[in-house]
Amino acid sequence: MMLVDSHCHLDRLDLTPYDGKLEGALNNAREHGVGHMLCVCIDLEHLEDVLTPARQYDFITASVGVHPNEHEGEEPDCDRLVALAQDEQVVAIGETGLDYFRSEGDLEWQRERFRQHIAAAKQTKKPLIIHMRDATADTLKILKEENAAEAGGVMHCFVEDWNTAKAAMDMNFHISFSGIVTFNSARELKDVARKMPLDRMLVETDAPYLAPMPYRGKSNQPAYVRYVAEKIAELRNIDVETIAAETTDNYFKLFSSARRPL
């Protein structure tokens, strides 16, 4: 059985249990069946830290983008993102999107940044990684206005309802489930996990954030994506091997420039 952690931040992991060595966390993930990981960029100042593990290991790929909550650092335009995305390790644009939970005031800068990422994804023909928090209507509106369906992508760490999932899928986006689906309080999200077409589903950790049960509240790591897959399998009353096979196939079809293990 092989799993893909479709969204993690390897440059931000707590490596204390592994004597400060990333290799320890990667080995633990591999021992838990994780055969591939996508290391996601949130600012350009640390892009090299995102790219380094992807250059060192053939089972890691990377993205390039600036998170909607990042206020400091370089503000990328489409041309800059396109240039950075030429790196052979980069398989996606993002994470990008809108987050009204942590930001206040006039957020037009967030929306403009989002549009620049969509334009870059369309130009490079690399899928988008979308972050959406307390901004559902505007996120879907901009995706539609900018014809983001041309690039497609994934709604990362999805926490919305079934109607929102359908709207995203109608625009050529996959739905990715994180450890939140294992939380007892996530009733609506569990319903989405039950209804989701298997061919549009991904699983992720968002490590080091959002650790699943039974590690909720602790530092997350890619090995724990197995708990996400197991919970979805339980909700759908199917075996976890099916979830692993489907989500792995989906990942390599969506991120088509990623290297699939032989």
NULOSE-231282 format. One record per residue: residue number from 1; residue in three letters; x, y, z of N, C-alpha, C in turn; chain. Coordinates in Angstrom, 1 decimal. Layout:
<fipas>
{NUM ALA {X Y Z} {X Y Z} {X Y Z} A}
...
</fipas>
This chain:
<fipas>
{1 MET {0.8 -1.2 0.0} {0.0 0.0 0.0} {0.9 1.2 0.0} A}
{2 MET {0.6 2.2 -0.9} {1.3 3.4 -1.0} {0.4 4.6 -0.8} A}
{3 LEU {0.8 5.5 0.1} {0.1 6.8 0.3} {0.9 8.0 -0.2} A}
{4 VAL {0.2 9.0 -0.5} {0.9 10.3 -0.9} {0.4 11.4 0.1} A}
{5 ASP {1.3 12.0 0.7} {1.0 13.2 1.5} {1.0 14.4 0.6} A}
{6 SER {-0.1 14.8 0.1} {-0.2 15.8 -1.0} {0.0 17.2 -0.5} A}
{7 HIS {0.3 17.4 0.8} {0.5 18.8 1.3} {1.2 18.8 2.6} A}
{8 CYS {2.5 19.1 2.6} {3.2 19.2 3.9} {4.3 20.2 3.8} A}
{9 HIS {4.8 20.7 4.9} {5.8 21.7 5.0} {7.1 21.1 5.7} A}
{10 LEU {7.8 20.4 4.9} {9.0 19.6 5.4} {10.0 20.6 6.1} A}
{11 ASP {10.1 21.8 5.6} {11.0 22.8 6.1} {10.6 23.3 7.5} A}
{12 ARG {9.4 22.9 7.9} {8.9 23.5 9.2} {8.6 22.4 10.2} A}
{13 LEU {9.0 21.1 9.9} {8.7 20.0 10.8} {9.5 20.2 12.1} A}
{14 ASP {8.9 19.6 13.2} {9.6 19.5 14.5} {10.5 18.2 14.4} A}
{15 LEU {11.7 18.4 14.2} {12.6 17.3 14.1} {13.3 16.8 15.4} A}
{16 THR {12.8 17.3 16.5} {13.4 16.9 17.8} {13.4 15.4 18.0} A}
{17 PRO {12.4 14.7 17.6} {12.4 13.2 17.8} {13.4 12.5 17.0} A}
{18 TYR {14.0 13.2 16.0} {14.9 12.6 15.0} {16.3 13.3 15.1} A}
{19 ASP {16.6 13.8 16.2} {17.9 14.4 16.4} {18.2 15.5 15.4} A}
{20 GLY {17.1 16.2 15.1} {17.2 17.4 14.2} {17.4 17.0 12.7} A}
{21 LYS {17.3 15.7 12.4} {17.5 15.3 11.0} {16.2 15.0 10.2} A}
{22 LEU {16.0 15.7 9.1} {14.8 15.4 8.3} {14.7 14.0 7.9} A}
{23 GLU {15.9 13.3 7.6} {15.9 12.0 7.1} {15.1 11.0 8.1} A}
{24 GLY {15.2 11.3 9.4} {14.4 10.5 10.4} {12.9 10.6 10.1} A}
{25 ALA {12.4 11.8 9.9} {11.0 12.0 9.7} {10.6 11.3 8.4} A}
{26 LEU {11.4 11.4 7.4} {11.1 10.8 6.1} {11.1 9.3 6.2} A}
{27 ASN {12.1 8.8 6.9} {12.1 7.3 7.1} {10.9 6.8 7.8} A}
{28 ASN {10.4 7.6 8.8} {9.2 7.2 9.5} {8.0 7.2 8.6} A}
{29 ALA {7.9 8.2 7.8} {6.8 8.3 6.8} {6.9 7.1 5.9} A}
{30 ARG {8.0 6.8 5.4} {8.1 5.6 4.5} {7.7 4.3 5.1} A}
{31 GLU {8.1 4.2 6.4} {7.7 3.0 7.2} {6.2 2.9 7.4} A}
{32 HIS {5.5 4.0 7.3} {4.0 4.0 7.4} {3.3 4.0 6.1} A}
{33 GLY {4.1 3.7 5.0} {3.5 3.6 3.7} {3.4 4.8 2.8} A}
{34 VAL {4.0 5.9 3.3} {4.0 7.2 2.5} {5.1 7.1 1.5} A}
{35 GLY {4.7 7.0 0.2} {5.7 6.9 -0.8} {6.1 8.1 -1.6} A}
{36 HIS {5.3 9.2 -1.3} {5.6 10.5 -1.9} {5.0 11.6 -1.1} A}
{37 MET {5.7 12.8 -1.2} {5.3 14.0 -0.4} {5.5 15.2 -1.3} A}
{38 LEU {4.5 16.1 -1.1} {4.6 17.4 -1.8} {4.9 18.5 -0.8} A}
{39 CYS {6.1 19.0 -0.8} {6.6 20.1 0.1} {6.1 21.4 -0.4} A}
{40 VAL {5.2 22.1 0.3} {4.5 23.3 -0.2} {5.2 24.6 0.3} A}
{41 CYS {5.3 25.5 -0.6} {5.9 26.8 -0.3} {4.9 27.8 0.2} A}
{42 ILE {5.3 28.6 1.2} {4.4 29.7 1.6} {5.0 31.1 1.5} A}
{43 ASP {6.3 31.2 1.3} {6.9 32.5 1.0} {8.2 32.2 0.2} A}
{44 LEU {8.6 33.3 -0.6} {9.7 33.1 -1.5} {11.1 33.2 -0.7} A}
{45 GLU {11.1 33.8 0.4} {12.3 33.9 1.2} {12.8 32.5 1.7} A}
{46 HIS {11.9 31.5 1.8} {12.3 30.2 2.2} {12.1 29.1 1.1} A}
{47 LEU {12.0 29.6 -0.1} {11.8 28.7 -1.3} {12.9 27.7 -1.4} A}
{48 GLU {14.2 28.1 -1.1} {15.3 27.1 -1.2} {15.1 26.0 -0.2} A}
{49 ASP {14.6 26.3 1.0} {14.4 25.3 2.0} {13.3 24.3 1.6} A}
{50 VAL {12.4 24.7 0.7} {11.3 23.9 0.2} {11.9 23.0 -0.9} A}
{51 LEU {12.7 23.6 -1.7} {13.3 22.9 -2.9} {14.4 21.9 -2.5} A}
{52 THR {15.1 22.2 -1.4} {16.3 21.3 -1.1} {15.9 19.8 -0.9} A}
{53 PRO {14.9 19.5 -0.1} {14.5 18.1 0.0} {14.0 17.5 -1.3} A}
{54 ALA {13.4 18.3 -2.1} {12.9 17.7 -3.4} {14.1 17.4 -4.3} A}
{55 ARG {15.2 18.1 -4.1} {16.4 17.9 -4.9} {17.2 16.7 -4.4} A}
{56 GLN {17.0 16.4 -3.1} {17.8 15.4 -2.5} {17.1 14.0 -2.6} A}
{57 TYR {15.7 14.0 -2.7} {15.0 12.7 -2.6} {14.0 12.7 -3.8} A}
{58 ASP {14.0 11.5 -4.5} {13.1 11.4 -5.7} {11.7 11.2 -5.3} A}
{59 PHE {11.4 11.0 -4.0} {10.0 10.8 -3.6} {9.4 12.1 -3.0} A}
{60 ILE {10.1 13.3 -3.2} {9.6 14.6 -2.8} {9.5 15.5 -4.0} A}
{61 THR {8.4 16.3 -4.0} {8.3 17.3 -5.0} {7.9 18.6 -4.3} A}
{62 ALA {7.9 19.7 -5.0} {7.8 21.0 -4.4} {6.8 21.9 -5.1} A}
{63 SER {6.3 23.0 -4.5} {5.5 24.0 -5.1} {6.2 25.3 -4.9} A}
{64 VAL {5.7 26.4 -5.6} {6.1 27.7 -5.4} {4.9 28.7 -5.3} A}
{65 GLY {5.0 29.5 -4.3} {3.8 30.4 -4.1} {4.0 31.2 -2.8} A}
{66 VAL {3.1 32.1 -2.6} {3.1 32.9 -1.4} {1.7 32.8 -0.7} A}
{67 HIS {1.7 32.4 0.5} {0.4 32.1 1.3} {-0.3 33.5 1.5} A}
{68 PRO {-1.6 33.4 1.5} {-2.4 34.7 1.6} {-2.2 35.4 2.9} A}
{69 ASN {-1.7 34.8 3.9} {-1.4 35.4 5.2} {0.0 36.0 5.4} A}
{70 GLU {0.8 35.8 4.4} {2.2 36.3 4.4} {2.2 37.8 4.1} A}
{71 HIS {2.6 38.6 5.0} {2.6 40.1 4.8} {4.0 40.6 4.5} A}
{72 GLU {5.0 40.0 5.0} {6.3 40.4 4.8} {7.0 39.7 3.6} A}
{73 GLY {8.1 40.2 3.1} {8.8 39.5 2.1} {8.3 39.9 0.7} A}
{74 GLU {8.8 39.2 -0.3} {8.6 39.5 -1.7} {7.2 39.3 -2.1} A}
{75 GLU {6.6 40.2 -2.8} {5.3 40.1 -3.4} {5.4 39.7 -4.8} A}
{76 PRO {5.1 38.5 -5.2} {5.4 38.0 -6.5} {4.3 38.4 -7.5} A}
{77 ASP {4.7 38.7 -8.7} {3.8 38.8 -9.8} {3.8 37.6 -10.7} A}
{78 CYS {3.0 37.5 -11.7} {2.9 36.3 -12.5} {4.2 35.9 -13.1} A}
{79 ASP {4.9 36.9 -13.7} {6.2 36.6 -14.4} {7.2 36.0 -13.4} A}
{80 ARG {7.3 36.5 -12.2} {8.2 35.9 -11.2} {7.8 34.5 -10.8} A}
{81 LEU {6.6 34.2 -10.6} {6.1 32.9 -10.3} {6.4 31.9 -11.5} A}
{82 VAL {6.1 32.4 -12.7} {6.4 31.5 -13.8} {7.9 31.2 -13.9} A}
{83 ALA {8.7 32.2 -13.7} {10.2 31.9 -13.8} {10.6 30.9 -12.7} A}
{84 LEU {10.1 31.0 -11.5} {10.5 30.1 -10.4} {9.9 28.7 -10.7} A}
{85 ALA {8.8 28.7 -11.3} {8.1 27.4 -11.6} {8.8 26.6 -12.6} A}
{86 GLN {9.8 27.1 -13.3} {10.6 26.4 -14.3} {11.5 25.3 -13.7} A}
{87 ASP {11.7 25.5 -12.4} {12.5 24.5 -11.7} {11.9 23.1 -11.8} A}
{88 GLU {12.6 22.1 -12.2} {12.0 20.8 -12.5} {11.4 20.1 -11.3} A}
{89 GLN {11.8 20.6 -10.1} {11.2 20.0 -8.8} {9.8 20.6 -8.6} A}
{90 VAL {9.5 21.7 -9.2} {8.2 22.4 -8.9} {7.1 21.8 -9.7} A}
{91 VAL {6.1 21.3 -9.1} {5.0 20.6 -9.8} {3.6 21.4 -9.6} A}
{92 ALA {3.6 22.5 -8.8} {2.4 23.2 -8.5} {2.7 24.6 -8.2} A}
{93 ILE {1.6 25.4 -8.3} {1.6 26.9 -7.9} {0.8 27.0 -6.6} A}
{94 GLY {1.5 27.6 -5.6} {0.8 27.8 -4.3} {1.6 27.4 -3.2} A}
{95 GLU {1.2 27.5 -1.9} {-0.3 27.6 -1.8} {-0.7 29.1 -1.9} A}
{96 THR {-1.8 29.3 -2.4} {-2.4 30.6 -2.7} {-3.9 30.5 -2.3} A}
{97 GLY {-4.5 31.7 -2.4} {-6.0 31.7 -2.1} {-6.3 32.9 -1.3} A}
{98 LEU {-7.3 32.8 -0.4} {-7.8 33.9 0.4} {-8.0 33.4 1.8} A}
{99 ASP {-7.6 34.2 2.8} {-7.8 33.9 4.2} {-8.2 35.2 4.9} A}
{100 TYR {-9.5 35.2 5.2} {-10.1 36.4 5.9} {-10.1 36.2 7.4} A}
{101 PHE {-9.7 35.1 7.9} {-9.7 34.8 9.3} {-8.6 35.6 10.1} A}
{102 ARG {-7.4 35.6 9.5} {-6.3 36.3 10.2} {-6.0 37.7 9.7} A}
{103 SER {-6.6 38.1 8.6} {-6.4 39.4 8.0} {-7.6 40.3 8.2} A}
{104 GLU {-7.3 41.6 8.3} {-8.3 42.6 8.5} {-8.1 43.8 7.5} A}
{105 GLY {-9.2 44.6 7.4} {-9.0 45.8 6.6} {-9.3 45.5 5.1} A}
{106 ASP {-8.8 46.4 4.3} {-9.0 46.2 2.8} {-8.1 45.1 2.4} A}
{107 LEU {-8.7 44.0 1.9} {-7.9 42.8 1.5} {-7.8 42.6 0.0} A}
{108 GLU {-7.9 43.7 -0.7} {-7.7 43.7 -2.2} {-6.4 43.2 -2.5} A}
{109 TRP {-5.4 43.4 -1.7} {-4.0 42.9 -2.0} {-4.0 41.4 -2.0} A}
{110 GLN {-4.8 40.8 -1.1} {-4.9 39.3 -1.1} {-5.5 38.8 -2.4} A}
{111 ARG {-6.6 39.5 -2.8} {-7.3 39.0 -4.0} {-6.4 39.2 -5.3} A}
{112 GLU {-5.6 40.3 -5.3} {-4.7 40.5 -6.5} {-3.6 39.5 -6.5} A}
{113 ARG {-3.1 39.2 -5.3} {-2.0 38.2 -5.2} {-2.6 36.8 -5.7} A}
{114 PHE {-3.8 36.5 -5.3} {-4.5 35.3 -5.8} {-4.6 35.2 -7.3} A}
{115 ARG {-5.0 36.3 -7.9} {-5.1 36.4 -9.4} {-3.8 36.2 -10.1} A}
{116 GLN {-2.7 36.7 -9.5} {-1.4 36.5 -10.1} {-1.0 35.1 -10.1} A}
{117 HIS {-1.3 34.4 -9.0} {-1.0 32.9 -8.9} {-1.8 32.1 -10.0} A}
{118 ILE {-3.1 32.5 -10.1} {-3.9 31.8 -11.1} {-3.3 32.0 -12.5} A}
{119 ALA {-2.9 33.2 -12.8} {-2.4 33.5 -14.1} {-1.1 32.7 -14.3} A}
{120 ALA {-0.3 32.6 -13.3} {1.0 31.8 -13.4} {0.7 30.3 -13.6} A}
{121 ALA {-0.3 29.8 -12.9} {-0.7 28.4 -13.1} {-1.2 28.1 -14.5} A}
{122 LYS {-2.0 29.0 -15.1} {-2.4 28.8 -16.4} {-1.3 28.9 -17.4} A}
{123 GLN {-0.4 29.8 -17.2} {0.8 29.9 -18.1} {1.7 28.7 -18.1} A}
{124 THR {2.0 28.2 -16.9} {2.9 27.1 -16.7} {2.2 25.8 -16.9} A}
{125 LYS {0.9 25.8 -16.9} {0.1 24.5 -17.0} {0.4 23.6 -15.8} A}
{126 LYS {0.6 24.2 -14.6} {0.8 23.5 -13.4} {-0.4 23.8 -12.4} A}
{127 PRO {-0.9 22.8 -11.7} {-2.1 23.0 -10.9} {-1.9 23.9 -9.7} A}
{128 LEU {-3.0 24.5 -9.3} {-3.0 25.4 -8.1} {-3.3 24.6 -6.8} A}
{129 ILE {-2.6 25.1 -5.8} {-2.9 24.6 -4.4} {-3.6 25.7 -3.7} A}
{130 ILE {-4.9 25.5 -3.4} {-5.8 26.6 -2.9} {-6.0 26.5 -1.4} A}
{131 HIS {-5.7 27.6 -0.7} {-6.0 27.8 0.7} {-7.2 28.7 0.8} A}
{132 MET {-8.2 28.3 1.6} {-9.5 29.0 1.7} {-10.0 29.0 3.1} A}
{133 ARG {-10.0 30.1 3.8} {-10.5 30.2 5.1} {-11.3 31.4 5.3} A}
{134 ASP {-12.6 31.2 5.7} {-13.5 32.3 6.0} {-13.6 33.2 4.7} A}
{135 ALA {-13.5 32.7 3.6} {-13.5 33.5 2.3} {-14.1 32.6 1.2} A}
{136 THR {-15.1 31.8 1.5} {-15.5 30.8 0.5} {-16.1 31.5 -0.8} A}
{137 ALA {-17.0 32.5 -0.6} {-17.6 33.1 -1.7} {-16.6 33.8 -2.6} A}
{138 ASP {-15.7 34.6 -2.0} {-14.8 35.3 -2.8} {-13.8 34.4 -3.5} A}
{139 THR {-13.4 33.3 -2.8} {-12.4 32.4 -3.4} {-13.1 31.7 -4.7} A}
{140 LEU {-14.3 31.2 -4.6} {-14.9 30.6 -5.7} {-15.2 31.6 -6.8} A}
{141 LYS {-15.5 32.8 -6.4} {-15.8 33.9 -7.4} {-14.5 34.2 -8.3} A}
{142 ILE {-13.4 34.3 -7.6} {-12.2 34.7 -8.3} {-11.7 33.5 -9.2} A}
{143 LEU {-11.9 32.2 -8.7} {-11.5 31.1 -9.4} {-12.3 31.0 -10.7} A}
{144 LYS {-13.6 31.4 -10.6} {-14.5 31.4 -11.8} {-14.1 32.6 -12.8} A}
{145 GLU {-13.9 33.8 -12.2} {-13.6 35.0 -13.0} {-12.3 34.8 -13.8} A}
{146 GLU {-11.3 34.1 -13.1} {-10.0 34.0 -13.8} {-9.9 32.7 -14.6} A}
{147 ASN {-11.0 32.0 -14.7} {-11.0 30.7 -15.4} {-9.9 29.8 -14.9} A}
{148 ALA {-9.8 29.6 -13.6} {-8.8 28.7 -13.0} {-9.0 27.3 -13.4} A}
{149 ALA {-10.2 26.9 -13.9} {-10.5 25.6 -14.3} {-9.5 25.1 -15.4} A}
{150 GLU {-8.9 26.1 -16.1} {-7.9 25.8 -17.1} {-6.7 25.1 -16.5} A}
{151 ALA {-6.3 25.6 -15.3} {-5.2 25.0 -14.6} {-5.6 23.8 -13.7} A}
{152 GLY {-6.8 24.0 -13.1} {-7.2 22.9 -12.1} {-6.3 23.0 -10.9} A}
{153 GLY {-6.5 22.0 -10.0} {-5.8 22.0 -8.8} {-6.5 21.3 -7.7} A}
{154 VAL {-6.2 21.8 -6.4} {-6.7 21.1 -5.3} {-7.1 22.2 -4.2} A}
{155 MET {-8.3 21.9 -3.6} {-8.7 22.7 -2.5} {-8.1 22.0 -1.2} A}
{156 HIS {-7.0 22.6 -0.8} {-6.2 22.0 0.3} {-6.9 22.1 1.6} A}
{157 CYS {-6.7 21.1 2.5} {-7.2 21.1 3.8} {-8.7 21.6 3.8} A}
{158 PHE {-9.5 20.9 3.0} {-10.9 21.3 2.8} {-11.7 21.1 4.1} A}
{159 VAL {-12.5 22.1 4.5} {-13.3 22.1 5.7} {-14.7 22.6 5.4} A}
{160 GLU {-15.1 22.8 4.2} {-16.4 23.3 3.8} {-17.5 22.3 3.7} A}
{161 ASP {-18.7 22.7 3.2} {-19.8 21.8 3.1} {-19.8 21.1 1.7} A}
{162 TRP {-20.8 20.2 1.5} {-20.9 19.5 0.2} {-21.1 20.4 -1.0} A}
{163 ASN {-22.0 21.4 -0.8} {-22.2 22.3 -1.9} {-21.0 23.0 -2.4} A}
{164 THR {-20.1 23.4 -1.4} {-18.9 24.1 -1.8} {-17.9 23.1 -2.5} A}
{165 ALA {-17.9 21.9 -2.0} {-17.1 20.8 -2.6} {-17.5 20.6 -4.1} A}
{166 LYS {-18.8 20.6 -4.3} {-19.3 20.4 -5.7} {-19.0 21.6 -6.6} A}
{167 ALA {-19.1 22.8 -6.0} {-18.7 24.0 -6.8} {-17.3 24.0 -7.2} A}
{168 ALA {-16.4 23.5 -6.3} {-15.0 23.4 -6.6} {-14.7 22.3 -7.6} A}
{169 MET {-15.3 21.2 -7.5} {-15.1 20.1 -8.4} {-15.6 20.5 -9.8} A}
{170 ASP {-16.7 21.3 -9.9} {-17.2 21.8 -11.2} {-16.2 22.7 -11.9} A}
{171 MET {-15.3 23.3 -11.1} {-14.2 24.1 -11.7} {-12.9 23.3 -11.8} A}
{172 ASN {-13.0 22.0 -11.9} {-11.8 21.2 -12.1} {-10.8 21.1 -10.9} A}
{173 PHE {-11.4 21.2 -9.7} {-10.5 21.1 -8.5} {-10.8 19.8 -7.8} A}
{174 HIS {-9.7 19.2 -7.2} {-9.8 18.1 -6.3} {-10.1 18.6 -4.9} A}
{175 ILE {-10.5 17.7 -4.1} {-10.7 18.0 -2.7} {-9.7 17.2 -1.8} A}
{176 SER {-9.0 17.9 -1.0} {-8.0 17.2 -0.1} {-8.4 17.3 1.3} A}
{177 PHE {-8.4 16.1 2.0} {-8.7 16.0 3.4} {-7.5 15.9 4.2} A}
{178 SER {-7.5 16.6 5.3} {-6.4 16.6 6.3} {-6.9 15.9 7.6} A}
{179 GLY {-6.1 16.0 8.6} {-6.4 15.4 9.9} {-7.7 16.0 10.5} A}
{180 ILE {-8.2 17.1 10.0} {-9.4 17.6 10.6} {-10.6 16.6 10.4} A}
{181 VAL {-10.5 15.8 9.4} {-11.6 14.8 9.2} {-11.7 13.8 10.3} A}
{182 THR {-10.6 13.7 11.0} {-10.6 12.7 12.2} {-11.2 13.3 13.5} A}
{183 PHE {-11.4 14.6 13.5} {-11.9 15.3 14.7} {-13.4 14.9 14.9} A}
{184 ASN {-13.7 14.7 16.2} {-15.1 14.4 16.5} {-16.1 15.5 16.1} A}
{185 SER {-15.6 16.7 16.1} {-16.5 17.9 15.8} {-16.7 18.1 14.4} A}
{186 ALA {-16.0 17.4 13.5} {-16.1 17.7 12.0} {-17.2 16.9 11.4} A}
{187 ARG {-18.4 17.0 11.8} {-19.5 16.2 11.3} {-19.8 16.5 9.8} A}
{188 GLU {-19.8 17.8 9.5} {-20.2 18.2 8.1} {-19.1 17.7 7.2} A}
{189 LEU {-17.8 17.8 7.6} {-16.7 17.4 6.8} {-16.7 15.9 6.6} A}
{190 LYS {-17.1 15.2 7.6} {-17.2 13.7 7.4} {-18.3 13.4 6.4} A}
{191 ASP {-19.3 14.1 6.4} {-20.4 13.9 5.4} {-19.8 14.1 3.9} A}
{192 VAL {-19.0 15.1 3.8} {-18.4 15.4 2.5} {-17.5 14.2 2.1} A}
{193 ALA {-16.7 13.7 3.1} {-15.8 12.6 2.8} {-16.6 11.3 2.4} A}
{194 ARG {-17.8 11.2 2.9} {-18.6 10.0 2.5} {-19.1 10.1 1.1} A}
{195 LYS {-19.4 11.4 0.7} {-20.1 11.6 -0.6} {-19.1 11.8 -1.8} A}
{196 MET {-17.8 12.1 -1.5} {-16.9 12.5 -2.5} {-16.6 11.4 -3.5} A}
{197 PRO {-16.7 11.7 -4.8} {-16.2 10.7 -5.8} {-14.8 10.4 -5.5} A}
{198 LEU {-14.4 9.1 -5.5} {-13.1 8.7 -5.1} {-12.0 9.3 -6.1} A}
{199 ASP {-12.4 9.5 -7.3} {-11.5 10.0 -8.3} {-11.2 11.5 -8.2} A}
{200 ARG {-11.7 12.1 -7.2} {-11.5 13.6 -7.0} {-10.9 13.9 -5.7} A}
{201 MET {-10.5 12.9 -5.0} {-10.0 13.0 -3.6} {-8.5 12.9 -3.4} A}
{202 LEU {-8.0 13.7 -2.5} {-6.6 13.6 -2.1} {-6.6 13.6 -0.5} A}
{203 VAL {-5.4 13.1 0.0} {-5.2 13.2 1.5} {-3.9 13.9 1.7} A}
{204 GLU {-3.8 14.5 2.9} {-2.7 15.3 3.2} {-2.5 15.4 4.8} A}
{205 THR {-1.4 15.9 5.2} {-1.2 16.2 6.6} {-1.2 17.7 6.9} A}
{206 ASP {-0.7 18.6 6.0} {-0.4 20.0 6.3} {0.6 20.0 7.5} A}
{207 ALA {1.4 19.0 7.6} {2.4 18.9 8.7} {3.4 20.1 8.6} A}
{208 PRO {3.7 20.7 9.7} {3.6 20.3 11.1} {2.3 20.7 11.8} A}
{209 TYR {1.3 21.1 11.0} {0.0 21.6 11.6} {-1.1 20.5 11.5} A}
{210 LEU {-2.1 20.7 12.3} {-3.4 20.0 12.2} {-3.2 18.4 12.3} A}
{211 ALA {-2.4 18.0 13.3} {-2.2 16.6 13.5} {-3.6 15.9 13.7} A}
{212 PRO {-3.8 14.7 13.1} {-5.0 14.0 13.3} {-5.1 13.3 14.6} A}
{213 MET {-6.3 12.8 15.0} {-6.4 11.9 16.1} {-5.6 10.7 15.8} A}
{214 PRO {-4.9 10.1 16.7} {-4.9 10.4 18.2} {-3.8 11.4 18.6} A}
{215 TYR {-3.2 12.2 17.6} {-2.1 13.1 18.0} {-2.6 14.5 17.9} A}
{216 ARG {-3.9 14.8 18.0} {-4.4 16.1 17.9} {-3.7 17.0 19.0} A}
{217 GLY {-3.3 18.2 18.5} {-2.7 19.1 19.4} {-1.1 19.0 19.5} A}
{218 LYS {-0.6 17.9 18.9} {0.8 17.7 18.8} {1.3 18.1 17.5} A}
{219 SER {2.6 18.1 17.3} {3.2 18.4 16.0} {3.0 17.3 15.0} A}
{220 ASN {2.5 17.7 13.8} {2.1 16.7 12.8} {3.4 16.3 12.0} A}
{221 GLN {3.3 15.2 11.3} {4.3 14.8 10.4} {3.7 13.9 9.3} A}
{222 PRO {4.4 13.8 8.2} {3.9 13.1 7.0} {3.4 11.7 7.3} A}
{223 ALA {4.1 11.0 8.2} {3.7 9.6 8.6} {2.2 9.5 9.0} A}
{224 TYR {1.7 10.6 9.5} {0.3 10.6 10.0} {-0.8 10.7 9.0} A}
{225 VAL {-0.4 10.9 7.7} {-1.4 10.9 6.6} {-2.2 9.6 6.6} A}
{226 ARG {-1.6 8.5 7.1} {-2.2 7.2 7.2} {-3.5 7.3 8.0} A}
{227 TYR {-3.5 8.1 9.1} {-4.7 8.2 9.9} {-5.8 8.9 9.2} A}
{228 VAL {-5.5 9.8 8.3} {-6.5 10.5 7.5} {-7.2 9.5 6.5} A}
{229 ALA {-6.3 8.7 5.9} {-6.8 7.7 4.9} {-7.7 6.6 5.7} A}
{230 GLU {-7.2 6.2 6.8} {-8.0 5.2 7.6} {-9.3 5.7 8.0} A}
{231 LYS {-9.4 7.0 8.4} {-10.7 7.6 8.8} {-11.7 7.7 7.7} A}
{232 ILE {-11.2 8.1 6.5} {-12.0 8.2 5.3} {-12.5 6.8 4.9} A}
{233 ALA {-11.6 5.8 5.0} {-12.0 4.4 4.7} {-13.1 3.9 5.7} A}
{234 GLU {-13.0 4.3 6.9} {-14.0 3.9 7.9} {-15.3 4.6 7.7} A}
{235 LEU {-15.3 5.9 7.3} {-16.5 6.6 7.0} {-17.2 6.0 5.8} A}
{236 ARG {-16.5 5.5 4.8} {-17.1 5.0 3.6} {-17.3 3.5 3.6} A}
{237 ASN {-16.9 2.8 4.8} {-17.0 1.4 4.9} {-16.3 0.6 3.8} A}
{238 ILE {-15.1 1.1 3.5} {-14.3 0.4 2.5} {-12.9 0.2 3.1} A}
{239 ASP {-12.0 -0.6 2.5} {-10.7 -0.8 3.1} {-9.8 0.4 2.7} A}
{240 VAL {-8.8 0.6 3.6} {-7.9 1.7 3.5} {-7.0 1.5 2.2} A}
{241 GLU {-6.8 0.3 1.8} {-6.0 0.1 0.6} {-6.6 0.8 -0.6} A}
{242 THR {-8.0 0.8 -0.7} {-8.7 1.4 -1.8} {-8.5 2.9 -1.7} A}
{243 ILE {-8.6 3.5 -0.5} {-8.4 4.9 -0.4} {-7.0 5.3 -0.8} A}
{244 ALA {-6.0 4.5 -0.4} {-4.6 4.7 -0.7} {-4.4 4.7 -2.2} A}
{245 ALA {-4.9 3.6 -2.8} {-4.7 3.5 -4.3} {-5.3 4.6 -5.1} A}
{246 GLU {-6.6 4.9 -4.7} {-7.3 6.0 -5.5} {-6.6 7.4 -5.3} A}
{247 THR {-6.3 7.7 -4.0} {-5.7 9.0 -3.8} {-4.3 9.2 -4.4} A}
{248 THR {-3.6 8.1 -4.4} {-2.3 8.1 -5.0} {-2.4 8.3 -6.5} A}
{249 ASP {-3.3 7.5 -7.2} {-3.5 7.7 -8.6} {-3.9 9.1 -8.9} A}
{250 ASN {-4.8 9.7 -8.1} {-5.3 11.0 -8.3} {-4.2 12.0 -8.3} A}
{251 TYR {-3.3 11.8 -7.3} {-2.2 12.8 -7.1} {-1.3 12.8 -8.4} A}
{252 PHE {-0.9 11.7 -8.9} {0.0 11.7 -10.0} {-0.7 12.0 -11.3} A}
{253 LYS {-2.0 11.9 -11.4} {-2.7 12.4 -12.6} {-2.8 14.0 -12.5} A}
{254 LEU {-3.1 14.5 -11.3} {-3.2 15.9 -11.2} {-1.9 16.6 -11.3} A}
{255 PHE {-0.9 16.2 -10.5} {0.5 16.8 -10.5} {1.3 15.9 -11.5} A}
{256 SER {1.0 16.1 -12.7} {1.5 15.2 -13.8} {3.0 15.2 -14.0} A}
{257 SER {3.6 16.3 -13.5} {5.1 16.4 -13.7} {5.8 15.7 -12.5} A}
{258 ALA {5.1 15.3 -11.5} {5.7 14.6 -10.3} {6.2 13.2 -10.8} A}
{259 ARG {7.3 12.7 -10.2} {7.8 11.4 -10.5} {7.1 10.3 -9.7} A}
{260 ARG {6.5 9.4 -10.4} {5.8 8.3 -9.7} {6.8 7.2 -9.5} A}
{261 PRO {6.9 6.6 -8.3} {7.8 5.5 -8.1} {7.5 4.3 -9.0} A}
{262 LEU {8.5 3.7 -9.4} {8.3 2.5 -10.3} {7.7 1.3 -9.5} A}
</fipas>
